[in-house]
Amino acid sequence: MSRWLTLTDAIVNYINDVSLRDDDILRQLRDETSRMTMGGMQIGPDQGQFMALLVRLIGARKCLEVGTFTGYSSLVVALALPPEGKVVCCDVSEEYTSVARRYWAMAGVADKIDLHLAPAADTLNRLLADGEAGTFDFGFIDADKANYDSYYEAALKLVRQGGLIAIDNVLWSGAVADPARNDADTTALRALNRKLRDDTRIDLSMLTIGDGVTLARIR
């Protein structure tokens, strides 16, 4: 049986104290986003630092992001990339991504980020049509949950063999384990989680960091 540690505030504070290597620009972006109406959609600094580590571990140079919001995850990834690295971002909100653009510029990584303001499915299909299959090293999916499955299938084509896809919110604040929750988002996440378990195209690990993150390595 697996062992689970209950993360009290004291333990979380300790983990942050001894392991979190934060940056002023990242703190500023988190603070500004937290005051916004939808600020809770932002990933935490521990998850951001973890993603940056993954990007460095696999030697990523070209990354894909589905769902950008105010740009925190794309910023941490861009900062972790080498000077010639690129992040292709998909989002539909001019309002939220205008915040992202401002912080990308402040951090000096705007030239590394290519933002596509259009439905993500359209952007992903266009990338495939343009011959970009297998050219990405890392993908991060954190957008509308009902379309996660289609984003995942597109990412499987766009990310190279041996590359990594990270999928956010796979625990959905515990709703996926609650039989009484059958709204569209929860149902979509629950179905994708089961699909990933049985998908022989990937190696798989579901982590409890943040709101749940699944890592899928393409075989």
C-alpha positions as CSV (number, residue, x, y, z in Angstrom):
1,M,0.0,0.0,0.0
2,S,1.2,3.5,-0.8
3,R,2.2,5.9,2.0
4,W,0.6,9.3,1.9
5,L,1.7,12.3,3.9
6,T,-0.9,14.8,4.9
7,L,0.5,18.2,3.9
8,T,-0.1,20.6,6.8
9,D,0.5,24.3,6.5
10,A,3.7,23.8,8.5
11,I,5.0,21.1,6.1
12,V,4.2,23.2,3.1
13,N,5.9,26.2,4.6
14,Y,8.9,24.0,5.3
15,I,9.1,22.6,1.8
16,N,8.9,26.1,0.4
17,D,11.5,27.4,2.8
18,V,14.1,24.7,2.0
19,S,13.4,24.0,-1.7
20,L,11.7,27.0,-3.5
21,R,14.1,29.1,-5.5
22,D,12.0,32.0,-6.4
23,D,12.5,35.0,-8.7
24,D,11.3,38.6,-8.3
25,I,9.6,38.6,-11.7
26,L,7.8,35.4,-10.9
27,R,6.6,36.6,-7.6
28,Q,5.3,39.8,-9.1
29,L,3.4,37.9,-11.8
30,R,1.9,35.6,-9.1
31,D,0.9,38.5,-7.0
32,E,-0.8,40.4,-9.8
33,T,-2.6,37.3,-11.0
34,S,-3.8,36.4,-7.5
35,R,-5.7,39.7,-7.4
36,M,-7.6,38.9,-10.6
37,T,-11.1,37.4,-10.8
38,M,-9.8,34.0,-12.1
39,G,-6.5,34.2,-10.3
40,G,-7.0,30.7,-8.8
41,M,-6.2,29.2,-12.3
42,Q,-2.6,30.0,-11.9
43,I,-0.2,27.2,-11.1
44,G,1.8,27.4,-7.9
45,P,5.5,28.2,-7.6
46,D,6.4,24.7,-6.6
47,Q,4.8,23.3,-9.8
48,G,6.5,26.0,-11.9
49,Q,9.9,25.1,-10.5
50,F,9.2,21.4,-11.1
51,M,8.3,22.1,-14.7
52,A,11.5,24.1,-15.2
53,L,13.5,21.2,-13.9
54,L,11.7,18.8,-16.2
55,V,12.5,21.0,-19.2
56,R,16.2,21.2,-18.3
57,L,16.3,17.4,-17.6
58,I,15.1,16.5,-21.1
59,G,17.2,19.2,-22.7
60,A,14.2,20.8,-24.2
61,R,14.6,23.5,-26.9
62,K,11.1,23.7,-28.3
63,C,8.0,23.6,-26.1
64,L,4.2,23.7,-26.5
65,E,1.7,25.2,-24.1
66,V,-2.1,24.8,-24.4
67,G,-3.7,27.4,-22.1
68,T,-1.5,30.4,-21.2
69,F,-3.7,32.6,-19.0
70,T,-1.4,35.3,-17.5
71,G,1.8,33.6,-18.6
72,Y,3.3,32.1,-15.4
73,S,3.9,28.6,-16.7
74,S,5.2,29.8,-20.1
75,L,7.5,32.3,-18.3
76,V,9.1,29.6,-16.0
77,V,9.6,27.3,-19.0
78,A,11.1,30.1,-21.2
79,L,13.5,31.0,-18.4
80,A,14.6,27.4,-18.3
81,L,15.3,27.1,-22.0
82,P,18.6,27.9,-23.7
83,P,18.9,31.2,-25.6
84,E,17.6,29.7,-28.8
85,G,14.7,27.9,-27.2
86,K,11.1,28.5,-28.1
87,V,7.7,28.2,-26.5
88,V,4.6,28.1,-28.7
89,C,1.5,29.2,-26.7
90,C,-2.2,28.7,-27.4
91,D,-4.8,30.8,-25.8
92,V,-8.0,32.7,-26.7
93,S,-7.9,35.6,-24.2
94,E,-6.4,38.9,-25.3
95,E,-7.1,40.3,-21.8
96,Y,-5.2,37.7,-19.8
97,T,-2.3,37.2,-22.3
98,S,-1.7,41.0,-22.4
99,V,-0.5,40.5,-18.8
100,A,1.6,37.6,-20.0
101,R,3.2,39.6,-22.7
102,R,4.1,42.4,-20.3
103,Y,5.9,40.0,-18.0
104,W,7.6,38.1,-20.8
105,A,9.1,41.4,-21.9
106,M,10.1,42.4,-18.4
107,A,11.9,39.0,-18.0
108,G,13.7,39.4,-21.3
109,V,12.2,36.2,-22.8
110,A,9.5,37.7,-25.2
111,D,11.6,36.6,-28.2
112,K,11.4,33.0,-27.0
113,I,7.6,32.9,-27.0
114,D,5.2,32.7,-29.9
115,L,1.6,33.3,-28.8
116,H,-1.3,32.2,-31.0
117,L,-4.6,33.8,-30.1
118,A,-7.1,31.4,-31.5
119,P,-8.9,28.2,-30.4
120,A,-6.2,25.8,-29.4
121,A,-7.6,23.1,-31.7
122,D,-7.1,25.3,-34.7
123,T,-3.6,26.2,-33.7
124,L,-2.6,22.6,-33.1
125,N,-4.1,21.5,-36.4
126,R,-2.3,24.3,-38.2
127,L,1.0,23.2,-36.6
128,L,0.5,19.7,-37.8
129,A,-0.5,20.9,-41.3
130,D,2.7,23.0,-41.3
131,G,4.9,19.8,-40.8
132,E,5.7,20.4,-37.1
133,A,4.9,16.8,-36.0
134,G,7.6,15.4,-33.8
135,T,9.4,18.7,-33.5
136,F,8.5,19.6,-29.9
137,D,10.3,18.3,-26.8
138,F,7.8,19.2,-24.1
139,G,4.1,20.0,-24.0
140,F,1.9,21.4,-21.2
141,I,-1.9,21.1,-21.3
142,D,-3.8,23.5,-19.0
143,A,-6.9,24.7,-20.8
144,D,-10.6,23.9,-21.1
145,K,-11.0,20.4,-19.6
146,A,-13.7,19.2,-22.0
147,N,-11.2,19.3,-24.9
148,Y,-8.3,17.8,-23.0
149,D,-8.5,14.6,-24.9
150,S,-8.2,16.2,-28.3
151,Y,-5.3,18.4,-27.0
152,Y,-3.6,15.3,-25.8
153,E,-4.0,13.5,-29.1
154,A,-2.6,16.5,-30.9
155,A,0.3,16.8,-28.5
156,L,1.2,13.1,-29.0
157,K,1.7,13.9,-32.7
158,L,3.6,17.2,-32.1
159,V,6.0,16.0,-29.3
160,R,8.9,13.8,-30.3
161,Q,9.5,10.3,-29.2
162,G,11.1,10.5,-25.8
163,G,9.5,13.9,-25.2
164,L,7.3,14.7,-22.4
165,I,3.7,15.9,-22.0
166,A,2.5,17.4,-18.7
167,I,-1.3,17.6,-18.1
168,D,-2.6,19.8,-15.3
169,N,-5.6,19.6,-13.0
170,V,-6.0,15.8,-13.4
171,L,-7.3,15.6,-9.8
172,W,-9.7,18.5,-10.2
173,S,-9.7,19.3,-6.5
174,G,-10.7,15.7,-5.8
175,A,-13.8,15.8,-7.9
176,V,-12.6,13.0,-10.2
177,A,-12.8,10.6,-7.2
178,D,-16.3,11.7,-6.2
179,P,-19.0,9.6,-7.8
180,A,-21.5,12.4,-7.2
181,R,-19.6,14.8,-9.5
182,N,-20.7,14.3,-13.1
183,D,-20.4,17.7,-14.7
184,A,-18.8,17.9,-18.1
185,D,-15.3,18.9,-16.9
186,T,-15.1,16.3,-14.2
187,T,-16.4,13.6,-16.6
188,A,-13.9,14.6,-19.3
189,L,-10.9,14.5,-16.8
190,R,-12.1,11.2,-15.4
191,A,-12.3,9.6,-18.9
192,L,-8.9,11.0,-19.9
193,N,-7.2,9.7,-16.7
194,R,-8.5,6.2,-17.4
195,K,-7.5,6.4,-21.0
196,L,-4.0,7.5,-20.1
197,R,-3.7,4.5,-17.7
198,D,-4.2,2.1,-20.6
199,D,-2.4,4.0,-23.3
200,T,0.5,1.9,-24.5
201,R,1.9,4.9,-26.5
202,I,3.3,6.5,-23.3
203,D,5.0,5.9,-20.0
204,L,3.0,7.4,-17.2
205,S,3.1,8.9,-13.8
206,M,0.3,10.9,-12.0
207,L,1.6,13.3,-9.4
208,T,-0.2,15.0,-6.5
209,I,1.6,18.3,-7.0
210,G,-0.7,21.3,-7.3
211,D,-4.2,20.1,-8.5
212,G,-2.7,16.9,-9.9
213,V,-0.2,16.7,-12.8
214,T,0.1,13.7,-15.1
215,L,3.4,13.2,-16.9
216,A,3.3,11.2,-20.2
217,R,6.6,10.3,-21.9
218,I,6.1,9.3,-25.5
219,R,7.5,5.9,-26.3
